[in-house]
Amino acid sequence: MTMRLSDKVILLTGGSTGIGRECATAYAQEGARLAILARHGEAAAEAAAELGAGHCGLSCDVSKGDQVKAAVAHVIDHFGRLDAIHNNAGIAEPAKPLHETSESEWDAVVDVNLKSVFHTTRYGFAALKKSKGCILNTSSLVGVIGQQNHAAYTASKGGMNTLTKSMALDYAPYQIRVNAVCPAGTWTPMLHKWAAAQPDPTGIEDYLDNIHALGYCPEGDVIADASVFLLSDEARFITGHIMHVSGGAELGYRVASRPTAREDQSPRP
């Protein structure tokens, strides 16, 4: 069977854990060569080594332009090309309404979740133009529908969605496709940790299952499967698309009861 990402070089930010780790595994299984970027270099190197030979892990704070520039240059020098950038790195805290969010908290969320896309695109554009590659952004359903007590996070993901569409228009003349995936709830180490710390962990798990119309909160592999498709040639005529991988969570209310306003602070991918 032909592998859908055979020999493609993919730069993946935030690839050492959670959804990023699932995507890294799926990309490697489909024949891609991965450059995994993470703030902690040891975690990035470990994730790359787990995939086998032909991959690399790099320490990089994606909110810092100089670090992203150096990482992209290293990837191009190491692999000789760049076919795709998956902007997956993100932070979900603080869990606060806007008036309680400090300026430093706001800046941190926007710099990691949104400005990082500016950095990777700025320094990776020439290589993607040469390969007629693609860009994928990990957004969130809450960037479309909003969420209580996550003002900075939802703003960053809403910005990512419109940025994705603008980039798609700007880069279409170069045959560079730009898309985004929008998960709802997804079981990651971060979400498991948060759920276990709640007064009623079982009730929280039921709540997270029930917000999805399909009846369960998925693992990150469902996001990885969608991401493989969007980076593959099967999606060659898809650009500017914000793909909801949400189990229908946005389609209507299914939950009779939910955590109180300040308890409803589940971290999002």
C-alpha positions as CSV (number, residue, x, y, z in Angstrom):
1,M,0.0,0.0,0.0
2,T,1.3,3.5,-0.9
3,M,2.1,5.6,2.1
4,R,0.3,9.0,1.8
5,L,3.2,11.1,3.1
6,S,6.1,9.2,1.6
7,D,9.4,11.1,1.9
8,K,7.7,14.4,2.8
9,V,9.6,16.4,5.4
10,I,7.3,17.8,8.0
11,L,8.2,20.4,10.7
12,L,5.9,19.7,13.6
13,T,5.7,22.1,16.6
14,G,4.6,20.8,20.0
15,G,5.2,17.3,18.8
16,S,6.5,15.7,22.0
17,T,3.1,15.2,23.7
18,G,-0.6,15.0,23.3
19,I,-2.1,15.6,19.9
20,G,1.3,16.5,18.5
21,R,2.7,13.1,19.6
22,E,-0.2,11.3,18.0
23,C,0.4,13.3,14.7
24,A,4.1,12.6,14.8
25,T,3.4,8.8,15.0
26,A,0.8,8.9,12.2
27,Y,3.0,11.0,9.9
28,A,5.9,8.6,10.4
29,Q,3.7,5.6,9.7
30,E,2.7,7.2,6.5
31,G,6.3,7.6,5.4
32,A,7.1,11.2,6.4
33,R,10.4,12.4,7.9
34,L,9.8,14.5,11.0
35,A,11.4,17.4,12.6
36,I,9.8,17.7,16.0
37,L,10.1,21.0,17.8
38,A,9.3,21.3,21.5
39,R,10.3,23.8,24.2
40,H,12.1,21.0,26.1
41,G,14.7,19.5,23.8
42,E,15.0,16.2,25.6
43,A,11.3,15.6,25.1
44,A,11.6,16.4,21.4
45,A,14.6,14.1,21.0
46,E,12.8,11.3,22.8
47,A,9.8,11.6,20.6
48,A,11.9,11.6,17.5
49,A,13.9,8.6,18.6
50,E,10.7,6.7,19.3
51,L,9.7,7.1,15.7
52,G,12.9,5.4,14.5
53,A,15.8,6.5,12.3
54,G,15.4,9.4,9.9
55,H,13.7,11.9,12.3
56,C,15.1,14.6,14.5
57,G,14.0,16.5,17.6
58,L,14.9,20.1,18.3
59,S,14.6,22.4,21.3
60,C,12.6,25.5,20.3
61,D,10.4,28.1,22.0
62,V,8.0,28.9,19.1
63,S,7.2,32.3,20.6
64,K,10.8,33.4,20.0
65,G,11.5,34.3,16.4
66,D,15.3,33.8,16.6
67,Q,14.8,30.3,17.9
68,V,12.3,29.4,15.1
69,K,14.6,30.9,12.5
70,A,17.5,28.7,13.7
71,A,15.3,25.6,13.9
72,V,13.9,26.0,10.4
73,A,17.4,26.6,9.0
74,H,18.6,23.4,10.7
75,V,15.7,21.4,9.3
76,I,16.3,22.5,5.8
77,D,20.1,22.0,6.1
78,H,19.5,18.5,7.7
79,F,16.9,17.2,5.3
80,G,17.5,19.4,2.2
81,R,13.9,20.4,1.9
82,L,10.7,21.2,3.7
83,D,7.3,20.0,2.5
84,A,5.0,20.9,5.4
85,I,4.7,22.9,8.6
86,H,2.2,21.8,11.2
87,N,1.7,24.5,13.8
88,N,0.5,22.4,16.7
89,A,2.2,24.0,19.8
90,G,-0.2,25.7,22.1
91,I,-1.1,26.6,25.7
92,A,-4.6,26.8,27.2
93,E,-4.0,28.7,30.4
94,P,-5.1,31.0,32.0
95,A,-8.7,29.8,32.5
96,K,-10.1,33.3,33.2
97,P,-12.5,35.9,31.7
98,L,-10.8,38.8,30.0
99,H,-10.9,41.3,32.9
100,E,-9.1,38.8,35.2
101,T,-6.4,38.1,32.6
102,S,-3.1,39.8,33.1
103,E,-1.2,41.4,30.3
104,S,1.6,38.9,30.6
105,E,-0.8,36.0,30.5
106,W,-2.5,37.4,27.4
107,D,0.9,38.0,25.7
108,A,2.1,34.4,26.5
109,V,-1.0,32.8,25.0
110,V,-1.0,34.9,21.9
111,D,2.8,34.5,21.4
112,V,2.7,30.7,21.6
113,N,-0.6,30.1,19.9
114,L,-0.7,32.7,17.2
115,K,2.5,34.6,16.8
116,S,4.3,31.2,16.4
117,V,2.5,30.8,13.1
118,F,4.0,34.1,12.0
119,H,7.5,32.9,12.9
120,T,7.3,29.5,11.2
121,T,5.7,30.9,8.0
122,R,8.1,33.8,7.8
123,Y,11.1,31.5,8.0
124,G,9.7,28.5,6.2
125,F,8.0,30.2,3.3
126,A,10.9,30.1,0.8
127,A,11.3,26.3,1.3
128,L,7.5,25.7,1.0
129,K,7.4,27.8,-2.1
130,K,10.1,25.6,-3.6
131,S,8.3,22.3,-2.7
132,K,4.8,23.6,-3.3
133,G,4.1,22.4,0.3
134,C,1.4,23.1,2.8
135,I,0.7,24.5,6.2
136,L,-1.6,23.0,8.8
137,N,-2.7,24.8,12.0
138,T,-4.1,23.1,15.1
139,S,-6.9,25.3,16.1
140,S,-9.9,24.5,18.4
141,L,-13.6,24.4,18.2
142,V,-13.8,27.1,20.9
143,G,-12.1,29.4,18.4
144,V,-15.4,29.1,16.4
145,I,-18.1,28.9,19.1
146,G,-16.4,30.5,22.1
147,Q,-15.9,29.2,25.7
148,Q,-16.5,30.5,29.2
149,N,-13.5,31.6,31.2
150,H,-10.9,31.1,28.4
151,A,-10.9,34.6,26.8
152,A,-7.2,34.6,25.7
153,Y,-7.3,31.1,24.4
154,T,-10.4,31.5,22.4
155,A,-9.2,34.8,21.0
156,S,-5.9,33.1,19.9
157,K,-7.7,30.3,18.2
158,G,-10.3,32.5,16.5
159,G,-7.4,34.6,15.2
160,M,-5.8,31.4,13.9
161,N,-8.9,30.5,12.0
162,T,-9.1,33.7,10.1
163,L,-5.4,33.8,9.7
164,T,-5.6,30.4,8.1
165,K,-8.0,31.7,5.5
166,S,-6.0,34.8,4.7
167,M,-2.8,32.7,4.4
168,A,-4.6,30.3,2.0
169,L,-5.5,33.2,-0.3
170,D,-2.0,34.8,-0.1
171,Y,-0.2,31.6,-0.8
172,A,-2.5,30.0,-3.4
173,P,-0.5,31.6,-6.2
174,Y,2.5,29.6,-5.0
175,Q,0.5,26.3,-4.8
176,I,0.9,26.3,-1.0
177,R,-2.2,25.0,0.7
178,V,-3.1,26.2,4.2
179,N,-5.7,24.5,6.4
180,A,-6.6,24.0,10.1
181,V,-8.0,21.3,12.3
182,C,-10.5,22.2,15.0
183,P,-10.8,19.6,17.8
184,A,-13.4,19.9,20.6
185,G,-12.5,17.8,23.7
186,T,-9.6,15.4,23.2
187,W,-8.0,13.1,25.7
188,T,-4.4,14.3,26.2
189,P,-2.2,14.0,29.2
190,M,-3.1,17.6,30.1
191,L,-6.9,16.8,30.0
192,H,-6.5,13.6,31.9
193,K,-4.6,15.4,34.7
194,W,-7.2,18.2,34.8
195,A,-10.1,15.7,35.0
196,A,-8.5,13.7,37.8
197,A,-8.1,16.8,39.9
198,Q,-11.8,17.7,39.8
199,P,-14.1,17.1,42.8
200,D,-16.1,14.6,40.7
201,P,-13.7,13.0,38.1
202,T,-16.3,10.5,36.9
203,G,-18.9,13.3,36.4
204,I,-16.4,15.3,34.4
205,E,-15.6,12.4,32.2
206,D,-19.3,11.9,31.5
207,Y,-19.6,15.6,30.7
208,L,-16.8,15.5,28.3
209,D,-18.3,12.4,26.6
210,N,-21.7,14.0,26.3
211,I,-20.7,17.3,24.8
212,H,-19.8,15.3,21.6
213,A,-22.8,14.3,19.5
214,L,-21.1,11.0,18.8
215,G,-21.2,10.2,22.5
216,Y,-17.5,10.1,23.5
217,C,-14.5,12.2,24.0
218,P,-11.8,10.8,21.6
219,E,-8.1,10.2,21.9
220,G,-5.7,12.3,19.8
221,D,-5.5,9.7,17.0
222,V,-8.7,11.1,15.5
223,I,-7.0,14.4,15.0
224,A,-3.9,12.7,13.7
225,D,-6.0,10.9,11.0
226,A,-7.6,14.1,9.8
227,S,-4.2,15.8,9.8
228,V,-2.6,13.1,7.7
229,F,-5.4,13.6,5.1
230,L,-5.0,17.4,5.1
231,L,-1.2,17.2,4.5
232,S,-1.5,14.5,1.9
233,D,-2.1,14.8,-1.9
234,E,-5.6,13.5,-1.3
235,A,-6.4,17.0,0.0
236,R,-4.6,18.6,-3.0
237,F,-7.6,20.8,-3.8
238,I,-8.5,21.8,-0.2
239,T,-7.2,25.1,1.1
240,G,-8.5,27.7,3.6
241,H,-10.6,25.0,5.3
242,I,-11.2,24.9,9.0
243,M,-12.0,21.2,9.6
244,H,-14.1,20.4,12.6
245,V,-12.9,17.1,14.1
246,S,-15.3,17.5,16.9
247,G,-17.8,14.6,17.0
248,G,-20.6,17.1,16.3
249,A,-20.0,19.1,19.5
250,E,-21.0,22.3,17.7
251,L,-24.3,21.1,16.5
252,G,-26.5,21.7,19.5
253,Y,-27.0,21.2,23.3
254,R,-27.1,17.6,24.5
255,V,-26.1,18.0,28.1
256,A,-28.8,18.4,30.8
257,S,-26.3,19.6,33.4
258,R,-22.7,20.9,33.3
259,P,-20.1,22.1,35.7
260,T,-20.6,25.6,37.2
261,A,-19.2,28.6,35.3
262,R,-15.9,28.7,37.2
263,E,-15.5,24.9,37.2
264,D,-16.0,24.6,33.5
265,Q,-12.3,25.2,32.7
266,S,-11.3,22.1,30.8
267,P,-8.1,22.8,28.8
268,R,-8.4,22.5,25.1
269,P,-6.0,21.2,22.5
